[in-house]
Structures are given as structure tokens and as C-alpha cells.
């Protein structure tokens, strides 16, 4: 490690202002701080600082995402096997799927980080860590058959128009990964919806008899609730769907990591679940059609609900920033998911739109929470003045 | 933290018979964080000889514009004014010891940094009026405090600046315990001096029509102090911060002024009334993982840092950081500096100006983190060695909900800081700038993932308030 450090120290002047390669200063900085935690010490204020930093925070989120990535990879192989009647072992299924996911991840990271590095260089500041998580989130919320050029296009659109024009990580209004997905959803609907996109190679090929590739949400939207997979299958994730979203169990493992480390807000996760059960419960009370009568808790295991509630809704930059606001924000997501799923025939899945909508609303929620806080403080002063 | 409705009711209960009941009730603060560090002071006091030099530093006093009374080579007695406040000429800053003024050190734009006195034990002291404060009027007490240079020990909230002699404080708050990392134990430090402390309290009581509030821990020796209202607090740091104690009993509203005094500084005030002389002797805790044998030292305020730390630090090849004060709020000093006027603690920690290979990915068993993203949660009782490394680079606000966990006040810290960043005076006022000073949000700076300079921001906001609104 000493020699690596010495090498970096020797090369560093080249990248500093005035150096030959100063144009690549941010790039050098990104790699240097990746390899070595910097030697910066406190200049003002507190002399000691917590060991946590944004790199560690993002690393923990990536670790929390690993179960969904591993399961999702396996499920690609498994669903493909089901569709075409191929028998594979667990390892074979995983390898089959992982080889499909890997190119999507490479494209997503390559395009996203590329843009991040260039923008950081233009602006002359450090490369932010935000995309480390976004880069893995994007593949996990896409269907496996997505063409790679679409991944590249969507990632570029999301990073540039969803984040960089606002000022980069920490300043974006909407979740970057969801913007990528929404972009594809509206720009290339045929690649992002229907029954054929969720299982590898299903389009254009004939599956075995009885295999349709439709997701539980699609059946539910057709009011064919008898066709919906069993709760157990949906909970475990043995269903077609976006790469990382199918297994509620894998998501729950991730949720445990996020909650235990304190990096994901349990308030938002819980509020989202409560909101869904609340709205789902109301539907159950007035079952005007089959979809309205499916038990409210089924929403928790269908589609991208669990994945969205744990990994997307909790994005601290785009969620409510007040603690009270987090309850309202999560609860509203829960309500909107059910509303969009049950009452909007055009969109079988509601999680993406519910979160994006509440991302936009989050500042308004915070505004009212802060107003309430200010009013309470003023009342305190008045009571004292009158006492 | 108190329930909100209870907070609203408190102003009533203070005036009714329920008051007695409140006195005995312990206010439990749940939010906050105790950072356990190695190098706590053993309960043992060593008295140091009178240092060769002592300095008074105008820079220790927020917002002060000093006007000199002395020049180099002047002879002064302890208690002679060295300088005064240009805008409040009645506030005098007096020599802590007698001797010869050897130099007035100036910095950029001739700003006065330190007035250095070569001490002379035979120089003597100015004789002030010896009196029982209870027999004096408020104005007489005030006059004596101003004359003897005790006034600068009285600070005011809002803003944590020196109190103005012309204003009437609602009340005076004194915290008798410090919960900061490695902080001195004042029950130990003040042992045998509670009588003088009582005299100081009685003097301060003359300055307000309201009450003197004493914040104590359960079973504290300070519970015996009379003519005060005792509030008992329990909980992690910052429970010992006087600002937190005010916020949880009588939070400051717009237009209200509360005065605060540090616990050892009350002794200085008491001594003037008891002896008629100034005596700035105080006990410093020399603490930190780089100190060979951490314990308490008795010396005089403004003593050279070297006179306390020389020969007492561990031999180390790595750089050491000497802090006048605690690790959260203190000032970085070198051996040729002088101790801070209000400080009761010196902490020495490793500088930590080294690189760590893939530090963010390592388990880091030996480093403390408030989050569970590292493994310090495995052993709650472990004491850590903390260095001054930032452990990361500064970033935009990303993670939310962190600051709120360490601020036991009815305040939205992140939103208050954002108002400060935006120079939004109305919002700062609405969100509670009057209730805080740097130390109250120091833990936010410690836990911050984005390494934001919280305390610097707080002072920026306060300075803007003073500039725009007057004090």
C-alpha cells in the first residue's frame, strides 16, 4: 500500500491546478479518495468527526441491494427455464441470469459515472458518490429484455436532466433511477410493459403451454385475480417482473440492513406500508370489482412495491426532510400506489409514479411541517407573554 | 425531550404551587450522544507554579473591539484594566496576575491578538470593595463586577456574547456539569469551594429580577446551593450545555434575554466579594489519548499552553493536536499559545493527517461511529482514540434525520442551518437562532455524513443577526 500511496503522491502534482493534467483533477481525486481516505483534518468547529461518510453510506446501500441482485439474477434463469421447459440447477439459473444483468449494469455504471466524471470536471469539484447506488438501482428496476442502448439513453437522460442540471447529488428533486425508468416507460412503452418483456427471450419465441409471462399486477389489472400467483410465490419472488423487484424477502433483508445501520428511514418504509394497507383496506370495504377485493396485504408483495418502499422512497435527497414529513410522505405514497394500480387501467404498476409524484410533493410537505413548527414556537412565546 | 404540551405549560407551572414538584423532577433528555474517548482525567489535582507569562486574548471574546489601556513595559497589578470594549467602555478586561506588560501581539490589520504579562508575584493586586453581595444593591454589585473585570464572564443568550450591563435579563442560568467528551467533573473540581460559589451565586442573583437557575445532575453536590432554582437533568451530551437546559425549561423567545455564566467563573466572582481581590486561579483538566497521565492541574486563566502540557504528552512520531477546550467545541492551539479565557479543559489527540487505504470499506473496529455502518455498536462501553481526521470529504446535505437525533431542543437543526446558508433572517428567527450557539449543534457537526461545518455556519448566522438586528 505504501508504494501505491507513493505513486499517487508522485503523480498528484500533475493533476493539481497548474499541472499538465489538471483537466483531469476531479477524475484523479475520485480515484485517489476511493483508494485512500484523505488526510484532511478538521479546520473549524468540531475536532473529531464520525467515521461515516458518503462513500460508506452508499456502500451500505449497495450491500443492502445485493440480495435483490442475487435473487433477481437467479430468477431470470428460473423464469426462462419455466417458460421454455429447461431444467437448470440453482447455480446455472444464477449464472444464466447474472450474465443477462451484467451488461445492463456495465452500461448503466459506464454511462452514469462517465457523465458524473465529466460534469465534475467541468464544474471543478469532486465526483459525488450518488451514482454508485443509482447505477445499480437502474438495472434492478428494468425488465431483463431491455435493449442496452435504451439503458444508456435512459441513464444519460436521468443523470443529466434529473440530477446534474439541478447541481448534482443532494440537489435533485426526483429519484434519479426512477426518472430513468419513467423515461423508458413513456418513451418506449412496448419495451417496458406487456406480458412478454419480463421473462428473458419470451418475445418472438413460443413458451411451453400455459406459460404467459404476465406479472401478478397484469392479471390483477385484468380483474383475473384467480390467476395471480400465490402469496408465498410472490413473497419469495418466484414471479416475472423487473430484475430486482420480485422477491419481497430479498428486499426485506435489504430493509433490515438499512434500518439497522440507520441509513434508510424506517419511518418512510413503515408509513408506506401503512398507507398501502389503509387504501387497500378501503378498496376491500367497497369491492366494486375483482381488483378492489383482493386483500390489501397482497399489494405489499406484488410488483415493485417492496423494492420501491425500501430503496426508492427512502432516498433522503428526494424524500421529505422533516421527521414528521416522512410519515406523511410515506403514507401518501402508499395511498397513491393503490389508487394508480386499482383505478388506472393504463398503468398496471403504480409504485414508480407514486414515488415520483411524492418526490415532487415532498418540499411542500416539509413546508407545512416547518410552518407548523414555527407556529407552535410563536404560540409558546404568546402564552408566556400573556401568563 | 419534554412533550410539547408540557413545554407550553411550563411557564405556568413555574408560577404556581406545582413549582415545588417540578424542582425535584428530573428532566430526562433522550436525544444526544456520549462519545467515549480514551484519556479521561483522574481525580487528582496538581498545583502548578505561577507561570512566567500570562496573556489575555481579545479574540476569546466574540464581537469585541478592544481599546488598550496599557502599552508594553507598563507595570500592572492583578485587577488593573488591560483594555476595554470600544462600544461598552464600562466593560473592562483586567489583568489576571500582576507584573510587566511585555508585549502586545498584533495580527493582520493590526488586530490585537494577545497582551502578554511577565508575571511578578510581588506586583500585588488592586483592592476592590470587600462585601457581602446580599447587603449590596444590584447596581453596586454590577459596578464591582465591571470594575474588577468579572463582567466578561457573564454571557447572554441570544448569541452567546458578553452581556450588556444596561439590559435586564429574564433570568440567569448556570450549568454545573459538562457532558462533552472527557469533560472535567465539576463536582470534583469545586470540592471545598462551594461557599465561594454560593457568594458568586448571591452576587449574580442581584443582577436579575428573575431567578438564578442551576442545572445539576441527580445526586449532585450542587443541590445544596441556596437562593437558586435547581433543575435536575439526566441524559447524554449535550444535556450539560446551558443552552439545552434553558431550551428544556424556559426556551428563549424573541426579545427575551437570559444570562449564562460558566461554573468555575462563578468562583472568580465569589472571590472578589469575599477577598476584595481578583483571583483567576482555576482547575484545568488535561485530557486526551495523547496525554501520558491525564489529571487536573491548578493554574491561572490565560496561562501558556506549554506550562500545562510540557513533558506530559506521550512520545509520538505522529503529529499531535492540542485543543484548548473539548474535542467538539475547543480551539486548536500550539504550545506557544495561551489557554482560552473560558476554557477549563485541554485535550490532546492525534492529528490524524494520514491516508487510510480503502478506509471507507474497512470494518474500522477501532473507530467510533454514531451510525451502525461501522462496528462500534458491538461494544457500547469501549473507549476510543479519535483523531482530527475528517474521515471523508465535504459534500452537499444528503442524509436526513441525523442531526435531529443529537439535538434535545425543539428545533429543526437542518432547516435552521439552511436558513443560515440562505441568509434568511426571518426564517432564522422563526426556527430558533435565539436559542442556540455553536456548542449546542456541535454534535451535528460530529455525526454529519457530509462533513458540513455546522458550528462555523451557526456563528455566521449569529453574526448576521447581530449585524442586521442589533444585539
Interface residues (C-beta under 8 A of the other chain):
Chain A: X1 X4 X5 X33 X34 X35 X36 X37 X38 X39 X40 X41 X42 X43 X44 X45 X46 X47 X48 X49 X50 X51 X52 X53 X54 X55 X56 X57 X59 X60 X126 X128 X129 X130 X167 X168 X169 X170 X171 X260 X261 X262 X263 X265 X316 X317 X319 X321 X322 X323 X326 X366 X370 X373 X374 X376 X377 X378 X379 X380 X381 X383 X384 X385 X387
Chain B: X4 X7 X8 X11 X12 X15 X35 X37 X181 X251 X253 X254 X321 X323 X327 X328 X329 X330 X332 X347 X349 X351 X352 X353 X354 X355 X356 X357 X358 X359 X360 X361 X364 X367 X368 X369 X370 X371 X372 X373 X374 X376 X386 X387 X388 X389 X390 X391 X392 X393 X395 X396 X397 X398 X399 X400 X401 X404 X410 X412 X414 X415 X430 X431 X432 X438 X442 X445 X446 X447 X448 X449 X450 X451 X453 X454 X455 X456
